[in-house]
Amino acid sequence: MDNIKDEEIDLVEILKKIYKSRKFILIISFSFALIGVAVAMLSPIKFSSETIFITQNQESNSSSLSGVASLVGINLLGASNFGGEIPSSMYPQVTQSPKFKRLLLNSNIDFDNKINFFSSSCC
């Protein structure tokens, strides 16, 4: 039975030790917070993001119900007002994108021999 009493944890004693060393804990916490803020402010920006919005052309005679329906993906006006075309001013941005370049690299040049740009590199 003595072993069970020896293995108990005295929480009051632990809390007293933490309370006595509260200044040390606050100094360490504050210094690490200060170091964290300094690292966050002085580190260079590694990531960036860009977004391009393409407006859809809609006829002026469309009703407000069709506008609400278009928010959930329902087209009440038919397929003629799809608006899925990319404007010609966007062509340079599309051709310079990495995704387009990868797709172009893997596209077939000769369909009979299944040769693509990636496999037909010279030398």
C-alpha positions in Angstrom: 0.0 0.0 0.0 2.9 2.4 0.5 3.8 2.2 -3.2 0.4 3.5 -4.2 0.8 6.6 -2.0 4.3 7.3 -3.3 3.2 7.3 -6.9 0.6 9.9 -6.4 1.1 13.4 -8.0 0.7 16.4 -5.7 -1.0 19.0 -7.9 -0.9 21.6 -5.3 2.9 21.4 -5.1 3.2 21.6 -8.8 0.9 24.6 -9.0 3.0 26.3 -6.2 6.2 25.8 -8.2 4.6 27.2 -11.4 3.3 30.2 -9.4 6.7 30.9 -8.0 8.4 30.8 -11.4 5.7 32.8 -13.1 8.1 35.7 -13.9 10.5 33.3 -15.7 7.6 31.8 -17.7 6.3 35.2 -18.7 9.8 36.4 -19.7 10.4 33.2 -21.8 6.9 33.4 -23.4 7.3 37.1 -24.2 10.8 36.6 -25.7 9.7 33.8 -28.0 6.6 35.8 -29.1 9.0 38.7 -29.9 11.3 36.4 -31.9 8.2 35.0 -33.8 7.0 38.4 -34.7 10.5 39.5 -35.8 10.8 36.4 -38.0 7.4 36.9 -39.5 8.1 40.5 -40.4 11.6 40.1 -41.7 11.2 36.9 -43.8 10.7 37.5 -47.5 7.3 36.9 -49.2 7.5 33.5 -50.9 4.0 33.1 -52.4 1.8 35.4 -54.4 -1.6 35.0 -56.1 -3.3 36.6 -59.0 -6.9 36.5 -60.2 -8.4 37.6 -63.4 -12.2 38.1 -63.8 -13.9 37.7 -67.1 -17.3 39.3 -67.2 -20.2 37.6 -68.9 -22.1 39.6 -71.6 -25.8 39.4 -70.9 -28.7 40.9 -72.9 -30.6 43.7 -71.2 -34.0 41.9 -71.6 -33.1 39.2 -69.1 -35.4 39.0 -66.1 -34.3 39.2 -62.5 -35.4 35.5 -62.1 -32.8 34.4 -64.7 -30.2 36.4 -62.8 -31.0 34.6 -59.6 -31.1 31.3 -61.4 -27.7 31.9 -62.9 -26.2 32.2 -59.4 -27.0 28.5 -58.8 -25.9 27.4 -62.3 -29.3 27.3 -64.1 -29.5 28.9 -67.5 -33.0 30.0 -68.3 -32.2 31.9 -71.5 -30.9 28.9 -73.4 -27.4 28.0 -74.7 -27.0 31.2 -76.8 -26.1 33.4 -73.9 -23.4 31.0 -72.5 -20.6 33.6 -72.3 -17.9 30.9 -72.0 -15.7 32.4 -74.7 -12.2 33.8 -73.7 -11.7 37.3 -75.0 -8.8 37.8 -77.4 -7.1 40.1 -74.9 -6.5 37.1 -72.6 -4.7 35.0 -75.2 -1.1 36.1 -74.2 -1.8 35.3 -70.5 -3.2 31.9 -71.4 -0.3 30.9 -73.6 2.2 32.0 -70.9 0.6 30.0 -68.1 2.5 26.9 -66.9 -0.5 24.7 -67.2 -0.9 25.5 -70.9 2.8 25.0 -71.5 2.6 21.5 -69.9 -0.5 20.6 -72.0 1.3 21.8 -75.1 4.4 19.8 -74.3 2.4 16.6 -73.9 0.2 17.1 -76.9 0.7 14.8 -79.9 2.4 16.2 -83.1 2.1 13.1 -85.2 -1.0 11.0 -84.3 0.1 8.0 -86.3 3.4 7.5 -84.5 2.2 9.1 -81.3 5.0 11.6 -81.1 4.7 14.6 -78.8 6.9 17.6 -78.1 8.4 16.0 -75.1 9.6 12.9 -76.8 10.8 14.6 -80.0 13.4 16.7 -78.4 16.5 16.9 -80.6 20.1 15.9 -79.9 
